[in-house]
């Protein structure tokens, strides 16, 4: 199994488009805040 660059880029592009950033995806999409990520 491997990772195809174009699939990874498509996922990153979708996170940016829908949530504004990867951090936005983590916080809004996954519900992980900076505070509970450190715990």
N, C-alpha and C positions, 0 to 999 in steps of 0.2 A: 504494500500500500504506500502511496506517496501523495504529495501535495502538488497540485498544479498551480502555477503562479497565477494564471488567469482566474481560477476559481477563488483563490484567496483574495485577489484584488477585487473581484465582484462582491465578495462578502464585506470587505472594508468599505467599498464605495456605497453599498446599501446602508451600512451603519452610519456613515457620514450623512447620507441623504435623509435618512429617517430620523436620526437623533442628533445631528449636528456635529458629532465627534465620536470617537471611540469611547471616551470617558462618559459622554451622554448615553451611549448604548449600555455601558456597564451599569450606570446609575438608574436610568429610566427603563431600559429594556430588561435588564436582569434584576433590578431592585437591590443592587449592591452599592451601598454608600461608602464614602471614604472612611467613615468612622467604623462601620462594621467590617470593612475589609481588613482593618488593622487588628481587629480583635481575634 
